[in-house]
Structures are given as C-alpha cells and as structure tokens.
Amino acid sequence: MKVFEGNLSAEGKIFGIVVSRFNEFLTRNLLQGAIDCLTRHGASDKDIDVVWVPGAFEIGFAARKMAASGRYNALICLGVVIRGATMHFEYVAGQVTRTLGQINSEGIVPITSGIIIADSIEQATERAGTKMGNKGWSAALSAIEMADVNEKLK
C-alpha cells in the first residue's frame, strides 16, 4: 500500500492569492492571515502574488487565469459574502463556490477556498481573525499541503 500525504513546507513554492475588495475590512484580515501562514511555513515574499478583484463573483475569473498560467503551485481564494435583504447573497455564494470547485476539479493547480459565507457581519468577523480563527490562514495551510500532494502525484 502506498500512502500520499502533503508536507507543510511552503519553501520553494509559488502561491497566488485572489482576494475580493468587497468587504475589504474583513478580506484584508484574511489576506494577512494567508500571507502570515505562508511565510511562517517557509514561503518567500517574492513567491507570493496577490490579485485584488472587485467582489467575490470575480474571484473565479482571476483564479482561472492564474491556474492557466502554469506559474503557481497553489492558489488561495479569499472573500466574504454576507447575507443581505435580497437573494443576491445566494447567487453570489453559490456561483463563486461552483466556479472554484470547477476550476479545482480540472486538476491544473490546487485551489483552496478562504471564502467566508455568513449570515451576519458578526459571523464573518469571527472567521476573519477573531474567536473562530482566520479562514485565510486555514486556506493557506491547505494550499501548502495540496501543493505538496500535487507534486507527489505527478
């Protein structure tokens, strides 16, 4: 039996981060968490590219372009979608999740989701660096592991 597991070393790997500007007061915390995780695990600042997009809906476009470039060992997608008074929330949350899943399933490059989908600002804030941790950090940690798994499966 052969078992494949990823190591948590980001050294020598190149990471792309796509981050939504909408709800920037929260997404900036997610970005800081992701960068902190990557650098603590050995990534160099020069090996981290950050692409800002207007909102969560646009994350998929940038992620697909970055995946197709062949430059990255893994991509980290960060955004915050908060329920409002209209159905817009369901459409955006569903579409960004579907799009990232589709790109990920193509097997070009591992993509991790640090997209917070919450019913309230309070819930989102808890997941962007307060009592529920930082989803940006978690997504970066998954990206490090998946980048290594991807290398082992080639």
PALUM-499459 format. One line per field, with one value per atom (N, C-alpha, C): residue in one letter; atom name; x, y, z. Coordinates in steps of 0.02 Angstrom, whole numbers. Layout:
N
res = A; ...
atom = CA; ...
X = X; ...
Y = Y; ...
Z = Z; ...
***
This chain:
154
res = M; M; M; K; K; K; V; V; V; F; F; F; E; E; E; G; G; G; N; N; N; L; L; L; S; S; S; A; A; A; E; E; E; G; G; G; K; K; K; I; I; I; F; F; F; G; G; G; I; I; I; V; V; V; V; V; V; S; S; S; R; R; R; F; F; F; N; N; N; E; E; E; F; F; F; L; L; L; T; T; T; R; R; R; N; N; N; L; L; L; L; L; L; Q; Q; Q; G; G; G; A; A; A; I; I; I; D; D; D; C; C; C; L; L; L; T; T; T; R; R; R; H; H; H; G; G; G; A; A; A; S; S; S; D; D; D; K; K; K; D; D; D; I; I; I; D; D; D; V; V; V; V; V; V; W; W; W; V; V; V; P; P; P; G; G; G; A; A; A; F; F; F; E; E; E; I; I; I; G; G; G; F; F; F; A; A; A; A; A; A; R; R; R; K; K; K; M; M; M; A; A; A; A; A; A; S; S; S; G; G; G; R; R; R; Y; Y; Y; N; N; N; A; A; A; L; L; L; I; I; I; C; C; C; L; L; L; G; G; G; V; V; V; V; V; V; I; I; I; R; R; R; G; G; G; A; A; A; T; T; T; M; M; M; H; H; H; F; F; F; E; E; E; Y; Y; Y; V; V; V; A; A; A; G; G; G; Q; Q; Q; V; V; V; T; T; T; R; R; R; T; T; T; L; L; L; G; G; G; Q; Q; Q; I; I; I; N; N; N; S; S; S; E; E; E; G; G; G; I; I; I; V; V; V; P; P; P; I; I; I; T; T; T; S; S; S; G; G; G; I; I; I; I; I; I; I; I; I; A; A; A; D; D; D; S; S; S; I; I; I; E; E; E; Q; Q; Q; A; A; A; T; T; T; E; E; E; R; R; R; A; A; A; G; G; G; T; T; T; K; K; K; M; M; M; G; G; G; N; N; N; K; K; K; G; G; G; W; W; W; S; S; S; A; A; A; A; A; A; L; L; L; S; S; S; A; A; A; I; I; I; E; E; E; M; M; M; A; A; A; D; D; D; V; V; V; N; N; N; E; E; E; K; K; K; L; L; L; K; K; K
atom = N; CA; C; N; CA; C; N; CA; C; N; CA; C; N; CA; C; N; CA; C; N; CA; C; N; CA; C; N; CA; C; N; CA; C; N; CA; C; N; CA; C; N; CA; C; N; CA; C; N; CA; C; N; CA; C; N; CA; C; N; CA; C; N; CA; C; N; CA; C; N; CA; C; N; CA; C; N; CA; C; N; CA; C; N; CA; C; N; CA; C; N; CA; C; N; CA; C; N; CA; C; N; CA; C; N; CA; C; N; CA; C; N; CA; C; N; CA; C; N; CA; C; N; CA; C; N; CA; C; N; CA; C; N; CA; C; N; CA; C; N; CA; C; N; CA; C; N; CA; C; N; CA; C; N; CA; C; N; CA; C; N; CA; C; N; CA; C; N; CA; C; N; CA; C; N; CA; C; N; CA; C; N; CA; C; N; CA; C; N; CA; C; N; CA; C; N; CA; C; N; CA; C; N; CA; C; N; CA; C; N; CA; C; N; CA; C; N; CA; C; N; CA; C; N; CA; C; N; CA; C; N; CA; C; N; CA; C; N; CA; C; N; CA; C; N; CA; C; N; CA; C; N; CA; C; N; CA; C; N; CA; C; N; CA; C; N; CA; C; N; CA; C; N; CA; C; N; CA; C; N; CA; C; N; CA; C; N; CA; C; N; CA; C; N; CA; C; N; CA; C; N; CA; C; N; CA; C; N; CA; C; N; CA; C; N; CA; C; N; CA; C; N; CA; C; N; CA; C; N; CA; C; N; CA; C; N; CA; C; N; CA; C; N; CA; C; N; CA; C; N; CA; C; N; CA; C; N; CA; C; N; CA; C; N; CA; C; N; CA; C; N; CA; C; N; CA; C; N; CA; C; N; CA; C; N; CA; C; N; CA; C; N; CA; C; N; CA; C; N; CA; C; N; CA; C; N; CA; C; N; CA; C; N; CA; C; N; CA; C; N; CA; C; N; CA; C; N; CA; C; N; CA; C; N; CA; C; N; CA; C; N; CA; C; N; CA; C; N; CA; C; N; CA; C; N; CA; C; N; CA; C; N; CA; C; N; CA; C; N; CA; C; N; CA; C; N; CA; C; N; CA; C; N; CA; C; N; CA; C; N; CA; C; N; CA; C; N; CA; C; N; CA; C; N; CA; C; N; CA; C; N; CA; C; N; CA; C; N; CA; C; N; CA; C; N; CA; C; N; CA; C; N; CA; C; N; CA; C
X = 43; 0; 44; 26; 61; 15; 41; 2; 36; -3; 23; -6; 37; 16; 60; 31; 69; 106; 166; 204; 185; 197; 178; 238; 272; 328; 311; 312; 298; 363; 419; 483; 491; 510; 522; 459; 402; 339; 314; 274; 246; 170; 144; 73; 41; -19; -60; -118; -133; -190; -237; -300; -351; -394; -402; -439; -489; -548; -603; -597; -606; -605; -670; -725; -789; -783; -806; -797; -723; -686; -614; -593; -636; -620; -612; -639; -631; -581; -585; -541; -467; -454; -384; -357; -399; -378; -365; -408; -398; -331; -317; -254; -194; -198; -143; -132; -187; -183; -150; -170; -142; -68; -48; 23; 63; 37; 71; 82; 31; 37; 91; 88; 136; 208; 219; 288; 313; 268; 289; 306; 280; 294; 347; 384; 443; 436; 378; 371; 408; 436; 468; 417; 423; 378; 377; 434; 439; 401; 383; 347; 272; 248; 176; 151; 103; 71; 0; -20; -87; -124; -183; -225; -290; -304; -366; -418; -479; -535; -592; -640; -693; -736; -757; -801; -790; -827; -820; -837; -885; -906; -847; -803; -747; -686; -687; -631; -617; -670; -662; -626; -640; -606; -531; -510; -439; -407; -442; -415; -404; -451; -443; -383; -376; -319; -253; -251; -190; -175; -226; -216; -188; -215; -194; -123; -97; -30; 25; 11; 62; 115; 108; 159; 155; 96; 83; 81; 105; 98; 30; -1; -68; -96; -163; -198; -242; -247; -288; -338; -402; -454; -487; -490; -515; -570; -624; -680; -729; -775; -827; -894; -942; -1009; -1056; -1091; -1135; -1207; -1250; -1321; -1350; -1388; -1423; -1498; -1533; -1606; -1633; -1588; -1610; -1579; -1598; -1571; -1502; -1476; -1409; -1357; -1362; -1316; -1312; -1370; -1371; -1338; -1352; -1324; -1248; -1223; -1151; -1116; -1141; -1109; -1108; -1164; -1168; -1122; -1120; -1080; -1006; -983; -911; -890; -931; -915; -913; -963; -964; -904; -889; -834; -767; -754; -691; -688; -744; -746; -732; -759; -749; -676; -646; -576; -532; -547; -508; -512; -572; -581; -546; -525; -488; -418; -395; -331; -270; -276; -218; -174; -205; -169; -218; -195; -240; -265; -329; -360; -394; -380; -413; -459; -511; -561; -558; -544; -548; -606; -660; -719; -764; -777; -823; -893; -939; -1009; -1047; -1074; -1102; -1170; -1208; -1273; -1269; -1213; -1207; -1135; -1126; -1059; -1024; -1061; -1031; -1002; -1040; -1014; -952; -954; -897; -836; -846; -790; -758; -799; -773; -727; -739; -700; -643; -638; -586; -532; -521; -465; -482; -544; -558; -570; -624; -631; -638; -656; -662; -600; -547; -486; -488; -443; -438; -442; -495; -506; -453; -422; -366; -306; -291; -237; -252; -313; -332; -327; -349; -346; -274; -230; -159; -127; -144; -116; -137; -200; -224; -188; -175; -140; -69; -35; 33; 32; -14; -19; -38; -86; -108; -55; -15; 40; 89; 102; 147; 116; 52; 17; 19; 6; 6; 74; 128; 195; 206; 182; 192; 150; 95; 51; 70; 119; 139; 179
Y = -59; 0; 62; 110; 173; 228; 269; 324; 390; 437; 502; 554; 593; 649; 709; 767; 828; 851; 877; 908; 982; 1011; 1081; 1127; 1121; 1166; 1204; 1270; 1313; 1335; 1313; 1334; 1313; 1361; 1348; 1344; 1354; 1351; 1422; 1428; 1493; 1490; 1539; 1542; 1604; 1596; 1652; 1660; 1721; 1736; 1783; 1764; 1808; 1832; 1897; 1925; 1977; 1972; 2018; 2084; 2139; 2205; 2219; 2188; 2198; 2169; 2205; 2187; 2187; 2234; 2237; 2242; 2271; 2275; 2205; 2155; 2085; 2047; 2059; 2021; 2038; 2100; 2118; 2075; 2059; 2014; 1944; 1921; 1855; 1853; 1906; 1910; 1909; 1948; 1949; 1880; 1845; 1778; 1729; 1733; 1689; 1701; 1764; 1780; 1759; 1771; 1750; 1675; 1637; 1564; 1543; 1570; 1551; 1566; 1626; 1644; 1605; 1591; 1550; 1479; 1457; 1389; 1389; 1445; 1445; 1480; 1506; 1542; 1609; 1628; 1693; 1744; 1806; 1859; 1864; 1853; 1858; 1801; 1749; 1692; 1694; 1752; 1761; 1818; 1803; 1854; 1865; 1928; 1945; 1982; 1958; 1990; 2012; 2077; 2104; 2106; 2085; 2089; 2126; 2153; 2193; 2157; 2096; 2060; 1985; 1948; 1875; 1844; 1872; 1845; 1843; 1891; 1897; 1854; 1824; 1783; 1726; 1694; 1638; 1656; 1715; 1737; 1741; 1775; 1783; 1716; 1674; 1608; 1565; 1566; 1526; 1551; 1617; 1645; 1626; 1630; 1613; 1538; 1496; 1424; 1408; 1440; 1427; 1450; 1496; 1523; 1471; 1421; 1371; 1395; 1455; 1485; 1460; 1441; 1431; 1358; 1346; 1280; 1271; 1327; 1326; 1396; 1400; 1463; 1465; 1524; 1535; 1590; 1575; 1624; 1648; 1715; 1746; 1795; 1791; 1837; 1830; 1876; 1875; 1891; 1846; 1856; 1854; 1909; 1914; 1920; 1881; 1882; 1952; 1972; 2037; 2026; 2078; 2076; 2046; 2034; 2007; 1938; 1907; 1842; 1845; 1904; 1914; 1870; 1865; 1825; 1754; 1722; 1652; 1644; 1689; 1684; 1691; 1741; 1753; 1696; 1677; 1624; 1559; 1542; 1481; 1482; 1538; 1542; 1540; 1576; 1575; 1505; 1472; 1404; 1356; 1360; 1316; 1328; 1391; 1407; 1382; 1394; 1370; 1294; 1262; 1189; 1162; 1196; 1176; 1183; 1240; 1252; 1201; 1189; 1142; 1071; 1052; 984; 973; 1028; 1021; 993; 996; 965; 1001; 1065; 1103; 1124; 1154; 1177; 1174; 1156; 1155; 1226; 1230; 1294; 1283; 1327; 1322; 1383; 1372; 1424; 1452; 1516; 1553; 1603; 1579; 1620; 1612; 1665; 1664; 1677; 1632; 1641; 1643; 1701; 1710; 1744; 1732; 1764; 1835; 1852; 1919; 1942; 2007; 2035; 2004; 1991; 1962; 1893; 1851; 1785; 1791; 1835; 1844; 1868; 1915; 1942; 1888; 1843; 1788; 1743; 1737; 1692; 1727; 1792; 1832; 1855; 1815; 1830; 1840; 1826; 1832; 1763; 1752; 1691; 1626; 1628; 1567; 1557; 1593; 1586; 1631; 1616; 1656; 1608; 1615; 1570; 1580; 1637; 1649; 1605; 1602; 1559; 1486; 1464; 1394; 1377; 1423; 1411; 1407; 1449; 1447; 1382; 1358; 1295; 1237; 1238; 1186; 1192; 1253; 1263; 1235; 1246; 1219; 1143; 1112; 1039; 1013; 1045; 1021; 1032; 1085; 1095; 1037; 1014; 958; 892; 882; 822; 820; 877; 882; 861; 884; 865; 790; 761; 689; 646; 673; 635; 641; 682; 691; 631
Z = 0; 0; 0; -42; -46; -19; 25; 54; 36; 11; -7; 41; 71; 114; 99; 106; 94; 155; 144; 198; 202; 258; 269; 262; 206; 191; 128; 133; 75; 40; 66; 39; -34; -76; -146; -189; -160; -197; -210; -264; -282; -273; -237; -221; -250; -275; -297; -250; -234; -190; -228; -232; -261; -203; -197; -140; -164; -137; -154; -116; -152; -120; -83; -105; -70; 0; 49; 120; 139; 111; 121; 195; 236; 307; 337; 305; 326; 282; 216; 171; 182; 204; 219; 275; 325; 380; 353; 307; 278; 240; 202; 165; 212; 265; 313; 344; 360; 388; 339; 275; 224; 215; 209; 200; 261; 320; 381; 382; 364; 362; 312; 252; 200; 221; 248; 266; 327; 373; 432; 412; 355; 331; 276; 269; 226; 159; 142; 79; 82; 26; 20; -5; 17; -7; -83; -114; -187; -222; -186; -214; -198; -179; -165; -208; -252; -293; -268; -261; -238; -293; -310; -360; -326; -328; -300; -355; -338; -385; -350; -388; -357; -305; -320; -274; -278; -238; -236; -303; -339; -404; -453; -449; -496; -477; -419; -396; -446; -470; -516; -580; -607; -669; -658; -605; -592; -576; -538; -520; -582; -629; -690; -731; -737; -774; -741; -675; -639; -645; -641; -648; -717; -768; -837; -850; -810; -821; -809; -769; -752; -704; -679; -634; -562; -540; -469; -448; -387; -356; -324; -303; -274; -274; -275; -272; -210; -181; -121; -138; -129; -146; -82; -75; -14; -29; 9; 1; 58; 61; 112; 79; 87; 62; 122; 134; 193; 169; 200; 182; 192; 143; 147; 142; 123; 120; 55; 6; -58; -71; -126; -144; -175; -184; -213; -178; -112; -72; -97; -108; -129; -197; -243; -310; -309; -274; -272; -236; -178; -139; -178; -209; -248; -309; -344; -405; -390; -340; -325; -303; -264; -241; -300; -344; -403; -448; -461; -506; -479; -416; -387; -387; -373; -375; -444; -494; -563; -583; -568; -585; -548; -485; -445; -475; -496; -523; -589; -623; -685; -673; -611; -592; -617; -635; -660; -602; -552; -493; -434; -375; -317; -301; -287; -268; -201; -154; -89; -80; -41; -31; 40; 42; 104; 98; 68; 58; 119; 154; 210; 183; 198; 180; 246; 263; 330; 328; 381; 388; 414; 446; 476; 476; 487; 493; 553; 606; 666; 651; 615; 597; 553; 505; 460; 499; 544; 584; 626; 654; 695; 654; 590; 547; 511; 521; 487; 536; 587; 632; 704; 724; 796; 826; 861; 902; 863; 799; 759; 714; 727; 687; 626; 580; 519; 459; 422; 365; 311; 308; 262; 280; 345; 370; 352; 366; 353; 279; 236; 164; 141; 169; 151; 174; 233; 258; 212; 192; 145; 78; 55; -8; -5; 51; 59; 54; 90; 90; 21; -12; -78; -131; -125; -173; -168; -107; -98; -122; -107; -131; -208; -238; -311; -340; -309; -332; -326; -272; -261; -308; -332; -376; -450; -465; -536; -559
***
